[in-house]
């Protein structure tokens, strides 16, 4: 009789324990998965928004360096009121080292735009794009050196396929240009600069708020690009209303939403995977050019796009679960 009572009591205790612990554990798991899902969705939204940049730049009749300065300057102005009126109280104020790294990320972003844009004057668009898409290679090397992140073979395969897809898209338009060596160096410099931008973002987005981070980064890049444009004698006024509208759209879409979403995703997604995902930008740009401008992609471009998307899928499938374990990594 006593054993029967004991068994009944044990069953009751187990039921009560399960009724308390299971909802709590389920809630915790749901919160973790929801947080991870949000950052992965942010990565996808960022890539889609950034892919509109080429279309807006095509429709803007202004020097590319001026467009870049307007793009980052307007984005900084839009963010400023939120930074100063709604401080992110849940994160500590950045120390001088973090602030310096934010400014360094802004300098890298400015160098990326300036170097890549200038390279287009010396070599073909295809040559420049192929070299700039090498950024995941540089990011993966830097991640190994700074974060001790070793990449799975499937991720390396995905990187190789995505880069090969970029080469395939540009192969039919390959030209040397007037000064190919200088153009190649500038394009590679642009790839190295965007790699530094992403690596610093991975380090800082895990210890600071996104609004404060992007405000300092975009503001620094805008000031540097403004100075570069003025030194080269470019004017910031006198353009058509359509051109100014395109620059506003660039600031609000590809920069404010696109780049900010990419930076926010770096909280849990590694810089290498973000760099690989951004390789989907020319695929999206090709789609928008077809839908809006009526530019029909060739069979080679479609094949290259398929190769890029397959490579991104492989890298993301193998890398996203692993990226969560690196949340505590530091420089």
C-alpha positions in Angstrom: 0.0 0.0 0.0 2.8 2.4 1.0 4.6 1.6 -2.3 1.5 2.4 -4.3 1.1 5.7 -2.5 4.8 6.5 -3.0 4.5 5.7 -6.7 1.4 7.9 -7.0 3.2 10.8 -5.2 6.2 10.4 -7.5 3.9 10.5 -10.5 2.3 13.7 -9.2 5.7 15.3 -8.5 6.8 14.4 -12.0 3.7 15.9 -13.6 4.1 19.1 -11.6 7.8 19.3 -12.5 7.0 18.8 -16.1 4.2 21.3 -16.0 6.7 23.9 -14.7 9.9 23.0 -16.5 8.7 22.1 -19.9 7.0 25.5 -20.6 10.1 27.3 -19.3 12.5 25.3 -21.4 10.2 25.6 -24.5 10.1 29.4 -23.9 13.8 29.6 -23.6 14.4 27.6 -26.8 11.7 29.6 -28.6 13.4 32.9 -27.5 16.8 31.7 -28.7 15.4 30.5 -32.0 13.5 33.7 -32.4 16.6 35.7 -31.8 18.6 33.7 -34.3 15.8 33.8 -36.9 15.5 37.6 -36.6 19.2 38.0 -37.4 19.0 35.6 -40.3 16.0 37.4 -41.7 17.9 40.7 -41.2 20.7 39.3 -43.3 18.3 38.3 -46.1 16.6 41.7 -45.9 19.9 43.4 -46.0 21.0 41.6 -49.2 17.7 42.4 -50.9 17.9 46.1 -50.1 21.6 46.4 -51.0 20.8 44.8 -54.4 18.8 47.9 -55.3 21.9 50.1 -55.1 23.1 49.4 -58.6 19.7 50.3 -60.1 19.5 53.6 -58.2 23.1 54.5 -59.1 22.3 53.7 -62.8 19.4 56.2 -62.6 21.3 58.9 -60.9 23.2 61.3 -63.1 26.1 62.4 -60.9 29.7 61.3 -60.2 29.8 58.1 -58.3 31.9 59.6 -55.5 29.3 62.3 -55.0 26.5 59.7 -54.9 28.4 57.8 -52.3 28.9 60.9 -50.1 25.2 61.8 -50.4 24.2 58.3 -49.7 26.1 58.0 -46.4 25.6 61.6 -45.4 21.8 61.4 -45.7 21.7 58.1 -43.8 23.7 59.6 -41.0 21.3 62.6 -40.8 18.3 60.3 -40.6 19.8 58.2 -37.8 21.0 61.1 -35.7 17.7 62.0 -34.0 17.2 58.4 -32.9 20.7 58.2 -31.5 20.4 61.4 -29.4 16.7 61.2 -28.4 16.4 57.4 -27.8 19.7 56.2 -26.3 20.2 52.5 -26.1 20.2 52.1 -22.4 20.5 48.3 -22.4 24.1 48.5 -23.8 27.1 50.2 -22.2 28.5 53.4 -23.7 31.5 52.4 -25.9 35.0 53.0 -24.5 37.5 54.9 -26.5 38.8 51.7 -28.1 35.4 50.8 -29.4 34.8 54.3 -30.6 38.2 54.2 -32.4 37.2 50.9 -34.0 33.9 52.3 -35.2 35.7 55.2 -36.9 38.1 52.7 -38.4 35.1 50.7 -39.8 33.8 54.0 -41.3 37.2 54.7 -42.8 37.2 51.2 -44.3 33.7 51.7 -45.7 34.7 55.0 -47.3 37.9 53.4 -48.8 35.8 50.6 -50.2 33.5 53.0 -52.0 36.2 55.3 -53.2 38.6 52.5 -54.3 35.9 50.5 -56.1 34.4 53.5 -57.8 37.7 54.8 -58.9 38.7 51.4 -60.3 35.8 51.7 -62.7 37.7 54.6 -64.4 40.7 52.4 -65.1 39.3 49.0 -65.9 36.0 47.4 -66.9 33.0 46.9 -64.7 33.3 43.2 -65.1 37.0 43.1 -64.1 36.3 45.3 -61.1 33.3 43.3 -59.9 35.2 40.0 -60.1 38.0 41.3 -58.0 35.7 43.0 -55.4 33.8 39.7 -55.0 36.9 38.1 -53.6 36.1 39.7 -50.2 34.8 36.5 -48.6 38.3 35.0 -49.2 39.9 37.9 -47.3 37.2 37.8 -44.6 37.7 34.1 -44.0 41.4 34.6 -43.6 40.9 37.5 -41.2 38.3 35.5 -39.2 40.8 32.7 -38.8 43.5 35.1 -37.6 41.4 37.3 -35.3 38.5 35.0 -34.2 40.2 31.5 -34.6 37.2 30.5 -36.7 38.0 27.5 -38.9 35.7 27.1 -41.8 34.0 23.9 -42.7 34.8 22.4 -46.1 31.3 22.9 -47.2 31.5 26.6 -46.4 34.8 26.8 -48.4 33.1 25.1 -51.3 30.2 27.5 -51.1 32.6 30.5 -51.2 34.4 29.0 -54.2 31.1 28.4 -56.1 29.8 32.0 -55.3 33.1 33.6 -56.4 33.1 31.4 -59.6 29.5 32.5 -60.2 30.6 36.2 -60.0 33.5 35.4 -62.5 31.0 33.7 -64.8 28.6 36.6 -64.8 31.4 39.0 -65.7 33.3 36.8 -68.1 31.5 37.8 -71.3 32.2 41.5 -70.6 35.8 41.1 -69.6 38.1 43.9 -70.8 41.4 45.1 -69.7 40.6 48.8 -69.7 43.0 51.8 -70.2 45.0 51.2 -67.0 44.3 47.6 -66.0 47.0 47.2 -63.3 45.9 50.3 -61.4 42.3 49.4 -61.7 43.0 45.9 -60.4 44.9 47.2 -57.4 42.0 49.6 -56.6 39.4 46.9 -56.9 41.4 44.5 -54.7 41.8 47.4 -52.2 38.0 47.8 -52.2 37.6 44.1 -51.4 40.2 44.4 -48.6 38.5 47.5 -47.2 35.0 46.0 -47.1 36.6 42.9 -45.4 37.9 45.2 -42.7 34.5 46.8 -42.4 32.8 43.5 -41.8 35.4 42.1 -39.4 35.2 45.2 -37.2 31.4 44.9 -37.3 31.5 41.3 -36.1 33.7 42.4 -33.2 31.6 45.5 -32.1 28.1 44.5 -32.9 28.3 42.0 -30.0 29.2 44.6 -27.4 27.4 47.8 -28.6 24.0 48.9 -30.0 23.3 49.0 -33.7 22.1 52.6 -33.8 25.2 54.1 -32.2 27.5 51.9 -34.2 26.0 52.7 -37.7 25.8 56.4 -36.8 29.5 56.6 -36.1 30.5 54.4 -39.0 28.2 56.1 -41.6 29.1 59.5 -40.3 32.8 58.9 -40.5 32.6 57.4 -44.0 30.4 60.4 -45.2 32.9 63.0 -43.9 35.8 61.2 -45.6 34.0 60.8 -48.9 32.8 64.5 -48.7 36.4 65.6 -48.3 37.6 63.4 -51.1 34.9 64.7 -53.5 35.7 68.3 -52.6 39.5 67.7 -53.2 38.7 66.2 -56.6 36.6 69.3 -57.4 33.2 67.7 -57.6 30.1 69.7 -56.9 27.2 68.6 -54.6 24.6 70.9 -56.1 23.1 71.5 -59.6 21.8 68.0 -60.3 18.3 67.1 -61.5 15.4 66.3 -59.2 15.5 62.7 -60.4 19.2 62.3 -59.4 18.5 63.7 -55.9 15.5 61.4 -55.6 17.7 58.4 -56.4 20.3 59.5 -53.9 17.6 59.7 -51.2 16.4 56.2 -52.1 20.0 55.0 -51.9 20.4 56.4 -48.4 17.0 55.1 -47.2 17.1 51.6 -48.8 20.5 50.1 -49.6 22.3 52.1 -46.9 20.0 52.8 -44.0 18.0 49.5 -44.2 20.4 47.3 -46.2 23.8 48.0 -44.5 22.3 48.4 -41.1 20.5 45.0 -41.4 23.8 43.4 -42.4 25.6 45.0 -39.5 22.8 43.9 -37.1 23.0 40.3 -38.4 26.7 40.3 -37.4 25.5 39.8 -33.8 25.3 36.1 -34.4 26.2 35.5 -38.1 29.9 35.4 -38.8 31.5 38.1 -41.1 32.5 35.4 -43.5 28.8 34.3 -44.0 27.7 37.9 -44.3 30.3 38.5 -47.0 29.2 35.3 -48.9 25.5 36.4 -48.6 26.4 39.8 -50.0 27.6 38.1 -53.2 23.8 37.6 -53.9 23.7 41.4 -54.6 24.5 41.1 -58.4 21.8 38.4 -58.7 19.2 40.7 -57.2 20.5 43.7 -59.2 20.1 41.6 -62.4 16.5 40.7 -61.4 15.6 44.4 -60.7 17.2 45.5 -64.0 15.0 42.9 -65.8 11.8 43.9 -64.0 12.3 47.7 -64.1 14.7 48.5 -66.9 13.7 45.6 -69.2 17.3 44.3 -69.4 17.1 40.6 -70.2 20.0 38.6 -68.7 21.9 36.2 -70.9 22.2 32.4 -70.4 25.7 32.9 -69.0 24.5 35.5 -66.4 21.6 33.1 -65.4 24.1 30.3 -65.0 26.4 32.5 -62.9 23.5 33.6 -60.8 22.5 30.0 -60.1 26.0 29.2 -59.1 26.2 32.1 -56.7 22.8 31.2 -55.1 23.9 27.6 -54.8 27.2 28.6 -53.1 25.3 30.9 -50.7 22.9 28.1 -49.8 25.7 25.7 -49.1 27.7 28.1 -47.0 24.6 29.2 -45.0 23.4 25.7 -44.5 26.8 24.6 -43.1 27.7 27.8 -41.3 24.6 29.3 -39.6 24.4 26.7 -36.8 28.1 27.1 -36.2 27.9 30.9 -36.1 26.0 30.7 -32.8 29.0 29.2 -31.0 31.2 32.2 -31.9 29.0 34.8 -30.1 31.6 35.1 -27.3 34.6 35.4 -29.6 36.6 38.5 -29.2 39.6 40.1 -30.9 
